């Protein structure tokens, strides 16, 4: 089970998509909104209680896509074997028994989600006790159907009928593009496509890369990470022209739809992608203060949505940095207030505040007087 779980992690990340988790307990208690998901994946989810089964069935009937690899729901919620899989009707299959898994040569053909399948896989661990009962197979291992698609209500399902662990990994250099295409078609069937494409200098798909995205208002924060291998030049193709900021180098890369970088193993690179240039934070000058008081610095952002992270630094009248004042704060359109204490023995004169936006490295300054 753990190996199959990891195989899904590797495959999804290598194909450029992110995922979220929810548990069977959350499913039973109604703590997760299934409508928020385009597709729900069930890796070796062999034990399911009646409440989970009902919610998954309703999810498909209401327009969702459900994908399982092998033997979904062949046990109940207490791991008691069932005569028929609790989701067999949902996947459009029937079971002729529960035989041992069979190692077989598999062939994938036909069309799935607009893609032509023409791939083979050796020593695939298949469930020979499954036959199609309304589902359409897109592959065979002997007489055993594989990659079975089915519709139910407004939604659809796909049963691989083999654990993903036994399928060639898309991260492996020895896996042919046509074999990777089977998994890409599986995602396309669910309406899923990677937000960005990564290629090497020759235009070939890069492997063993994890791209993670976070949404901050209309700005995307993106990390590109190679788990192992060698340094390699890469080209990231963006979906459209965006304003790009290199967060580690703290550089504004301008408006572009491609991004060239060098992948270094075990070193993530971070970028901010925005449809419009990110504005600096507004820093109005505080009123004059006296020793022994606290200066209230009001920060505001022009952003209508999302948050901005800024670094606040203060220089004393002599130009020295007041290291006790350095901090990073996060603010949204409501703004925030930063407290700057002035000690009884601090110098009098003009103090300078610099507030640096951490995505763009743009700095805003103001001054206040200590009397």
N, C-alpha and C positions, 0 to 999 in steps of 0.2 A: 504493500500500500504506500509506504513512504517513497519507494523508488518511482512509482507511477505518479505520485504527487509532484515529485521533483521534475519528472519528465515534462509535465504540463507547464511548470514554471519556466523551464529552459526553452521549450518550444514557443510559448506565448511571447516571452521576452525577446527571443531571437527573431521572431516575426514582427517585432516592433510595436506590440500592443501592451497595455497595462490591464490590471485586473483588480478586483476587490473581493473580499471574503464575506460570507455570512455563515452562521452555524445552523445546525439542525434545530437547536433550541430556539434561536431567533426566528426560524421559519415556523416552528410550532406556535410560538407566542405572538406571531404577527408583528414582530419588532422590526421587520425589514420590508420596505416597499419594493416588491418584485417588479413593478412597472418601471422602475428606474434602470433596469438592466435590459440591454438588447438581447443578450444571450446568457444563459445559466449553464455552467459546465459541471458535470458529475463525474469526477475521476474515480473509478472503481467504487462507486457508491452503491454497494451491494445490499446494505441494510437500511430500510426506510419504514418509518411508522405511518399509520393511515393519515394523520394530519399533514405530514410533509407531502405525501403522495397527492392528497387532495389539492393542496396549495399549488404544487407544481403542475398538476393537470389544469387547474384554472388559469395559471400563468400562460400556458400554451394556448388554451382556448380563447384567451383574450388578446392574443397577438404576439406572444413571446416566442423565443427560439430556445429549445432545450437540446443540449448535446451531451451524450454519455459515451464512455468508451467501451466498457464491458460489464455485462450482467447487472444492470441497474435494478434494484429492488427485488432481488431473488430471495432475500430474507426480510422478515418483518423488523420492527423497531427493537425487538429483543433478540435478534439474530436467529430466529427460528426459521428453518427453510420453508418456502412457500411452494405450492404446487405449480403456480405460474407467477411470473414476475409481476409485481404490483404496477409497473409502468409499461408492460408489454403492449397493451392496447394503445397507449400514448405514442409508442414508437412504431406501431404497426407491425409487430412481430408475434410469433408464437414459439413455444419451446417444446421440443420433442423429448426433453429430459435434461439432466444436468451432468453431462459427461465431463471427463477431464479435458483440460485445454489441449489443443492440438497445435503442434508446430508445423506450419505449412508455408508454401510459396504462394504469395498473393499477387493478383494482377488487378490494377485499377484502370477503368476505361469509361468511355462515354463522356457526358458533359455534366458539370456541376457548377451552378452559379455563373454560367457563361464561360467557364474554363474547360478546355479539353483535358481529360485525364488520360495519361499514357505512362504509367509507372508500375514498377514491380517492387516487392519487398520480400526478402527471404526470411525464413524462420520467424514468421509472424505468429504470435500466440493467439489463436482464434477459438471462439466458442462454437463448436460444431452442433450444439443443441438448439440453434436458432434458425428459424425459417421465416421468410417474408410472409406477412399476412396483411397486405395493403401497402406496405413500404416498398420503395424502389431501391434495389441495390445498385451500387456503382463500382463494385469490385467483387472478386471471388477468390476463395482459397479452396481449391477443389470444388466441392458442391456447396460450400458454406458462403452465404452472402455477407458482404462487408459494405460499410459506408451506406447504410440504409436511410433514406430520406422519407419523410412522411408528413402529411398535413393533418391538423386537428383543429376544428373551429377556425379561428383567424390566425393561428400560429402554425409552427412547424417544428419538427424534431429531426435529429440525426443520431443514429447509433453506429459507432465505428465497428463494434463487435470484436474488438481486440483492445487490450490495454495499450495506451500510448507508449508505455515503457518498452514494448517490443518493436516499436516502429522506429526506423532510422531518424536520428535527431537532426533537425535543421541546422544545429550549431556545428555538426561534424563536417570536416572538410571533405570526407568521402561520400557524403550524401548527394546524389545527383539533383540538379535543379528540378527535374520532372517529379521526383519524389517529394521534394519540398513543396512543389505545386499542389500536392494533395492536401496538405495542411493549409496552404493559402486559400484553396478553394473552400475548405471547411469554414474558415473565417468569413469569406465572401458570402457563403450561404447564409450566415447569420447577419449579414449587413455590416461586417466589421472590416475596416481597412486601417492600416497604420497611418498616423498623421504625417509622418515624414518618411522618406526613403533614404537609405544610406548605401553608397556605392564606393568602391575603390577607384583608383585612377583609371582603370580600364572600363568602368561601368558595371562591373560584376557586383552582386549582392554581398555585402559584408556580413560575416558570421560572428557569433560569440559577442554580440553587442547588446547592451541593455539600454533602452531609451525610456526614461521616466518623465512624466509630465504632471505638473500641478497647475491649476487654474487660479489666478489671482485677479478677480475682476475680469477685464478683457486681456490681461497679460498672461502669457504662458511662461512658466519657469520650467526649464528643460535640463535634464542631466543626460550625458552620453558617457557610457562606462563600458570598457572592455575588461572582462573578467580575467582573461589570460591571453597568451600569444605574444606577438611581437609588435613593436610600434609600426603604425601603418597610416598612410595618408588616406583621408576620407572626404567625401563630398556629401553634405546633407542637403537634400532637396526639400524646400519648404512649400507648403500648398499655395502660397501667394507672396507678394511682396510684404515684408514685415520689417519693423525697426528692431535691430538685433543688438544686444548688449552682452559682452563677455563678462561674466560676473567675477571670475577669478582674476583676470587681468584688469578688470574695472575699466573697460574700453567700450566706447560707442562705435559699433561697426557699421552704422548707417542702415539705410533701407536696402533690402536685398531679398532674393528668393532662393539663393544658394549660400551655403556656408562651407568653407574649406577649413579642415582642421587635421591635426595629427593625433591619432589615437595612441595613448600610452597605456599599457596594461596596468590595471589596478589603480588608475588615477582618473577620477571622474572629472568631466568638464561641465560647467554650468552656464546656461544662457537664459536671458530674458527676451521674449518675443512679443512685441506689442504692435497693434494696428496703427497707433499714433505715437509720436515721440513722448516719452515719459517726462512730465514737467518737474521742475525743482519744487521743493517744499517752501512754503511762505513762512518767513521768520520776522515778525514785527519786533522792533526794538522795545525792550521793557522800560518802564519809567526809572528814574534815578533811584538808587538804593543806598542804604547805610550799612556800616559794619554791624554784624550781629543779626542781620535780617536774611530773608530767603527771597531770592528773585524768582518770579514765575515766568517761565518762557513759554509762550503759546505758539504751538506749531500747527499749521493747517496745510492741507493738500488740495490741489484743484481736481484730483481724480474723483469722478462721480462714483466709481465702483472700485473695490479692491483696497489693498493696503500698500503703504510704502514703509520701507525700513531705512532709517537714517542714523548716522553717527554724529553725536553731539560732542563738540570739543570747545573748551574755553581757554583763552590766553589772557594772562594778567597784563596790567599796564606796561610792565617791563619786557613783554614778549615771551615770557616763560609759559609753557603749557601747564595748566592746572590739571594734573593727571587724575585727581579725585573727581573731576567733572566729566571725564570721558565715559560715554555710555551709548548703547544702541537702543533706540526706541522704535516702536511700530505704531503707525497712526493710520486712520481712515478719514473719510470725509467729515467726521465729527471733530477731528483734530485731537490733540492731546496737550497736556501741560507738563513741562519738565521743571523740577525744582532745583535751583542752583543756590546752595547755602553760601553766605558770605561770612567768614569768621571775624571775630572782633579784632584780630591782628592781621587781617588781609590788607593788601595795599589799596590806597585810594587812587582814583583816576579812571581812565576809560578801559573797560574790559571788552574783549572781542569774542563773539560767539560764532562758530562755524558749524553749519549743519550740512552734512554730505549725504546725498541720496546714494544708497549702496548699489543700486542697479546701474545708474548712469554715471556715477562719480561727480555729478554736478553739485557744486557747493553754493550755499546761501549764507550770507553773513549779516550780522547786526552788532551794534555796540550798546552798552549801557554804562552809566557812570556810577561809581561808588564814591560817596562823599565821606 
